[in-house]
Amino acid sequence: MQIILPILLVLCAYYFSKSIRINSILLYVIATLLASASLLYNSEIFSLITTGNLGLSFLIVVMYTGTLKGGSKIKKQLSSVRKDYAILGFIFITPHAYLHMIDSIQDKIPLQYLALFAFILMIPLFVTSFKFVKTKMQTSNWLRLHQIAYIIYLLLFLHLINVSNGSNVVVYYTIFGLYSFFALNKRFSSYTYVKAATITILVGSTSLIFVNNIVDYLDEPTNSIEGNVFEDGVYIGYAKGYQNIDTIVRVGIEDNQIEYIIIEECGCTFYTNDGYFANIAYQMATEIRIQNRTDIDSIASATQTCNAVKKAVINALDAALH
């Protein structure tokens, strides 16, 4: 979806750029109504908006348009609707930002500072993208202000790999890595490809290690039950899950067997995918109890959530060691 949506938007811009420009105000109104509706109705119909995928897709097209060579037809078509796509992107990403800020206030998920900073920086760019505002500014000041877009792209990249896992990390690394390569390539006068590739790889690799914490992501828990003797009782275990959300489990032990595992905090946001990751957390706890071991294979689409449950159970078992 992260790749398909931007491609569809590129095709719309290429074949319907004139219609988009003529009906831009109408499109803004429709986008605002849809964005507002997504806040009022928790439905799969609006999931593309509330997850931020639609807004991000518009911004990706805006981002890549600036890297295209001048003179080409696709550059001309995309550039003609670039400001419209930028405005639509902000409108559609606002519900996602709003819902996550509310979730952070209510302590459902940690506050994502990188995303918050990116959203705040988008506001002046959004306002000055409207023609009636832009015409009142000096061109040099407008261009200088919109250089902030590069900081926004970097913050979005860091945020996305911070909250993603598995294949999504690869997708975002590819999308933003290629953009970085093309954008930097235009900035250098000598050894352009080498310099662009080197900077892109360094930034991307550093981000994966320190922002996404890929070392911890690859650290699969081992079986802490085999060969150990545990005291009967009930023990509390803690770990960090998706987006560093607390994972808390209550483990009951009797005759060196796990009698039950109660997940008090699943280490995942219930809002995302309508509880999909929460269900996986409960499924993982059930498998650990049935097999009486903590090295159960993680589910590929929810590795961080699965690992968090396993680590929390291990933490509880450590307290029960005889």
C-alpha positions as CSV (number, residue, x, y, z in Angstrom):
1,M,0.0,0.0,0.0
2,Q,2.9,2.4,0.8
3,I,4.1,2.0,-2.8
4,I,0.8,1.5,-4.7
5,L,-0.9,4.7,-3.4
6,P,1.8,7.1,-4.5
7,I,1.9,5.4,-7.9
8,L,-1.9,5.9,-8.3
9,L,-1.5,9.5,-7.3
10,V,1.3,10.0,-9.8
11,L,-1.0,8.6,-12.5
12,C,-3.8,10.9,-11.5
13,A,-1.5,13.9,-11.6
14,Y,-0.1,12.8,-15.0
15,Y,-3.4,12.3,-16.7
16,F,-5.7,14.7,-14.8
17,S,-3.5,17.5,-13.8
18,K,-5.7,20.1,-15.5
19,S,-8.8,18.9,-13.8
20,I,-7.0,18.8,-10.5
21,R,-5.9,22.5,-10.9
22,I,-9.3,23.7,-12.0
23,N,-11.2,21.9,-9.2
24,S,-8.6,22.4,-6.5
25,I,-10.8,24.3,-4.1
26,L,-13.5,21.6,-4.4
27,L,-10.9,18.9,-3.8
28,Y,-9.7,20.7,-0.6
29,V,-13.3,20.9,0.6
30,I,-13.9,17.2,-0.1
31,A,-10.6,16.2,1.5
32,T,-11.5,18.3,4.6
33,L,-14.9,16.6,4.9
34,L,-13.4,13.1,4.5
35,A,-10.7,13.9,7.1
36,S,-13.3,15.2,9.5
37,A,-15.5,12.1,9.0
38,S,-12.6,9.9,9.7
39,L,-12.4,11.4,13.2
40,L,-16.1,10.9,13.8
41,Y,-16.5,7.3,12.5
42,N,-14.2,4.5,13.3
43,S,-14.5,2.5,10.1
44,E,-12.3,0.5,7.7
45,I,-13.5,3.0,5.0
46,F,-11.4,5.7,6.6
47,S,-8.5,3.6,7.7
48,L,-6.3,5.0,4.8
49,I,-6.8,8.4,6.4
50,T,-6.5,7.6,10.1
51,T,-3.4,5.5,9.6
52,G,-1.7,8.3,7.8
53,N,-1.1,6.3,4.6
54,L,-3.1,8.6,2.3
55,G,-1.6,11.8,3.6
56,L,1.9,10.3,3.4
57,S,1.3,9.1,-0.1
58,F,0.5,12.7,-1.3
59,L,3.7,14.0,0.5
60,I,5.8,11.3,-1.1
61,V,4.7,12.4,-4.6
62,V,5.5,16.0,-3.6
63,M,8.8,14.9,-2.3
64,Y,9.9,13.0,-5.4
65,T,8.6,15.7,-7.8
66,G,11.4,17.9,-6.8
67,T,14.0,15.3,-7.8
68,L,12.8,14.9,-11.4
69,K,14.8,16.4,-14.2
70,G,13.4,19.7,-15.7
71,G,11.9,19.6,-19.1
72,S,10.3,16.2,-19.0
73,K,6.6,15.8,-19.4
74,I,6.1,14.0,-16.1
75,K,8.0,16.7,-14.3
76,K,5.7,19.3,-15.9
77,Q,2.6,17.5,-15.0
78,L,3.5,16.7,-11.4
79,S,4.9,20.2,-10.8
80,S,1.6,21.7,-11.9
81,V,-0.3,20.1,-9.1
82,R,2.6,19.9,-6.6
83,K,1.1,22.6,-4.3
84,D,-2.3,21.0,-4.5
85,Y,-0.9,17.6,-3.5
86,A,1.0,19.3,-0.6
87,I,-2.2,20.9,0.7
88,L,-4.2,17.6,0.3
89,G,-1.3,15.7,2.0
90,F,-1.5,18.0,5.0
91,I,-5.3,17.8,5.2
92,F,-5.3,14.0,5.1
93,I,-2.4,13.5,7.5
94,T,-4.0,15.8,10.2
95,P,-6.5,13.2,11.5
96,H,-3.6,10.7,12.0
97,A,-1.6,13.3,13.9
98,Y,-4.6,14.4,16.0
99,L,-5.6,10.8,16.9
100,H,-2.1,9.9,18.0
101,M,-1.7,13.1,20.0
102,I,-4.9,12.2,21.8
103,D,-3.7,8.7,22.4
104,S,-0.5,10.1,23.8
105,I,-2.4,12.4,26.2
106,Q,-4.5,9.4,27.3
107,D,-1.3,7.4,27.8
108,K,-2.3,4.8,25.2
109,I,0.9,5.3,23.3
110,P,4.1,7.3,23.9
111,L,4.4,10.7,22.3
112,Q,6.2,10.5,19.0
113,Y,8.3,13.6,19.1
114,L,9.8,13.2,15.7
115,A,6.3,13.0,14.1
116,L,5.1,15.9,16.3
117,F,8.0,18.2,15.2
118,A,7.4,17.2,11.5
119,F,3.7,18.1,11.8
120,I,4.4,21.4,13.4
121,L,6.9,22.3,10.7
122,M,4.3,21.4,8.1
123,I,1.8,24.0,9.3
124,P,3.6,27.2,7.9
125,L,4.3,25.3,4.6
126,F,0.6,24.4,4.4
127,V,-0.5,27.9,4.9
128,T,1.9,29.4,2.5
129,S,1.1,26.9,-0.2
130,F,-2.2,28.7,-0.9
131,K,-1.8,31.1,-3.8
132,F,-3.4,34.1,-2.0
133,V,-0.8,33.8,0.8
134,K,2.1,33.0,-1.5
135,T,1.5,36.1,-3.7
136,K,1.9,38.3,-0.6
137,M,5.4,37.0,0.2
138,Q,8.7,37.8,-1.5
139,T,9.7,34.8,-3.7
140,S,13.1,34.5,-2.0
141,N,11.4,34.4,1.5
142,W,8.9,31.8,0.2
143,L,11.7,29.6,-1.2
144,R,13.7,30.0,2.0
145,L,10.8,29.0,4.1
146,H,10.0,25.9,2.0
147,Q,13.6,24.6,2.5
148,I,12.1,23.3,5.8
149,A,10.6,20.6,3.7
150,Y,13.9,18.7,3.7
151,I,13.9,18.6,7.5
152,I,10.3,17.4,7.5
153,Y,11.2,14.6,5.1
154,L,14.1,13.5,7.4
155,L,11.8,13.6,10.5
156,L,9.1,11.6,8.7
157,F,11.7,9.0,7.7
158,L,13.1,8.7,11.2
159,H,9.6,8.5,12.6
160,L,8.4,5.8,10.2
161,I,11.3,3.5,10.8
162,N,11.0,4.1,14.5
163,V,7.3,2.8,14.6
164,S,7.6,0.2,11.8
165,N,8.9,-3.3,11.8
166,G,9.6,-6.1,9.3
167,S,8.9,-5.4,5.7
168,N,7.6,-1.9,6.4
169,V,11.1,-0.8,7.5
170,V,12.5,-2.1,4.2
171,V,9.8,-0.2,2.2
172,Y,10.3,3.1,4.0
173,Y,14.1,2.7,3.8
174,T,13.8,2.2,0.1
175,I,11.3,5.1,-0.5
176,F,13.3,7.6,1.5
177,G,16.7,6.2,0.6
178,L,16.0,6.5,-3.1
179,Y,14.7,10.0,-2.6
180,S,17.8,11.0,-0.6
181,F,20.0,9.6,-3.4
182,F,18.3,11.5,-6.2
183,A,18.0,14.7,-4.2
184,L,21.6,14.7,-3.1
185,N,22.8,13.7,-6.5
186,K,21.4,17.1,-7.8
187,R,23.4,19.0,-5.1
188,F,26.9,17.8,-6.0
189,S,29.0,18.9,-8.9
190,S,31.6,16.1,-8.7
191,Y,31.5,12.4,-7.7
192,T,27.7,12.9,-7.4
193,Y,26.6,9.3,-7.3
194,V,29.4,8.3,-4.8
195,K,28.6,11.2,-2.4
196,A,24.9,10.8,-2.6
197,A,25.1,7.0,-2.0
198,T,27.5,7.4,0.8
199,I,25.5,9.9,2.7
200,T,22.2,8.0,2.1
201,I,23.7,4.7,3.4
202,L,25.3,6.4,6.5
203,V,22.1,8.2,7.5
204,G,19.9,5.1,6.8
205,S,22.2,2.7,8.6
206,T,22.6,4.9,11.6
207,S,18.8,5.4,11.8
208,L,18.1,1.7,11.8
209,I,20.5,1.1,14.6
210,F,19.7,4.0,16.9
211,V,16.2,5.0,16.0
212,N,14.6,1.7,15.1
213,N,16.9,-0.2,17.5
214,I,17.2,-3.1,15.0
215,V,19.7,-4.9,17.3
216,D,16.9,-5.3,19.9
217,Y,14.4,-6.1,17.2
218,L,16.6,-9.0,16.0
219,D,17.1,-10.3,19.5
220,E,14.8,-13.3,19.8
221,P,14.1,-14.4,23.4
222,T,15.4,-17.9,24.4
223,N,13.7,-20.6,26.4
224,S,14.1,-19.7,30.1
225,I,11.9,-22.6,31.4
226,E,13.9,-25.6,30.4
227,G,16.4,-26.7,33.1
228,N,15.1,-24.2,35.7
229,V,13.0,-24.7,38.9
230,F,10.4,-22.1,39.8
231,E,8.5,-21.3,43.0
232,D,4.8,-21.7,42.8
233,G,3.0,-18.4,42.8
234,V,1.9,-15.4,40.7
235,Y,4.6,-13.1,39.3
236,I,4.5,-9.8,37.3
237,G,6.7,-9.3,34.3
238,Y,7.6,-6.2,32.4
239,A,9.1,-5.4,28.9
240,K,8.9,-2.8,26.2
241,G,6.9,-3.4,23.1
242,Y,5.8,-1.6,19.9
243,Q,6.8,2.1,20.1
244,N,8.3,1.4,23.5
245,I,4.9,0.8,25.0
246,D,4.9,-1.0,28.3
247,T,4.1,-4.7,28.2
248,I,2.9,-6.1,31.5
249,V,2.0,-9.7,32.1
250,R,0.8,-11.7,35.2
251,V,2.2,-15.3,35.2
252,G,0.8,-18.1,37.4
253,I,3.2,-21.0,38.1
254,E,2.4,-24.4,39.7
255,D,4.5,-27.5,39.7
256,N,7.1,-25.9,37.4
257,Q,4.4,-25.3,34.8
258,I,2.9,-22.1,33.5
259,E,-0.8,-22.3,34.6
260,Y,-1.9,-19.0,33.1
261,I,-0.7,-15.8,31.6
262,I,-2.8,-12.7,31.9
263,I,-1.8,-9.7,29.7
264,E,-2.5,-6.5,31.5
265,E,-0.8,-4.3,29.0
266,C,-0.1,-5.8,25.5
267,G,2.8,-3.5,24.4
268,C,0.8,-2.4,21.3
269,T,-1.7,0.2,20.4
270,F,-5.3,-1.1,20.3
271,Y,-6.1,1.7,17.8
272,T,-3.8,0.3,15.1
273,N,-5.5,-2.2,12.7
274,D,-8.5,-2.5,15.0
275,G,-6.8,-4.5,17.7
276,Y,-4.8,-6.8,15.4
277,F,-1.6,-6.6,17.3
278,A,-3.4,-7.0,20.7
279,N,-4.9,-10.3,19.4
280,I,-1.5,-11.5,18.4
281,A,-0.2,-10.6,21.9
282,Y,-2.9,-12.8,23.4
283,Q,-2.2,-15.5,20.9
284,M,1.5,-15.5,21.8
285,A,0.7,-15.7,25.5
286,T,-1.5,-18.7,24.9
287,E,1.2,-20.5,22.9
288,I,3.8,-19.9,25.6
289,R,1.4,-21.4,28.2
290,I,0.5,-24.4,26.1
291,Q,4.0,-25.3,25.1
292,N,5.5,-24.2,28.4
293,R,8.4,-22.4,26.8
294,T,9.4,-18.9,25.9
295,D,11.2,-19.3,22.6
296,I,8.0,-19.5,20.5
297,D,8.5,-18.3,16.9
298,S,7.3,-14.7,16.5
299,I,4.6,-13.8,13.9
300,A,6.4,-12.0,11.1
301,S,4.0,-9.0,10.9
302,A,4.2,-8.4,14.7
303,T,7.7,-9.3,15.7
304,Q,8.1,-6.5,18.3
305,T,4.8,-7.3,20.0
306,C,5.6,-11.0,20.1
307,N,9.1,-10.4,21.5
308,A,7.7,-8.0,24.1
309,V,5.3,-10.6,25.4
310,K,8.0,-13.3,25.5
311,K,10.4,-11.0,27.3
312,A,7.8,-9.9,29.8
313,V,7.1,-13.6,30.6
314,I,10.8,-14.2,31.0
315,N,11.0,-11.2,33.3
316,A,8.3,-12.7,35.5
317,L,9.9,-16.2,35.5
318,D,13.2,-14.6,36.6
319,A,11.5,-13.5,39.7
320,A,10.1,-17.0,40.3
321,L,13.5,-18.8,40.0
322,H,14.0,-21.1,43.0
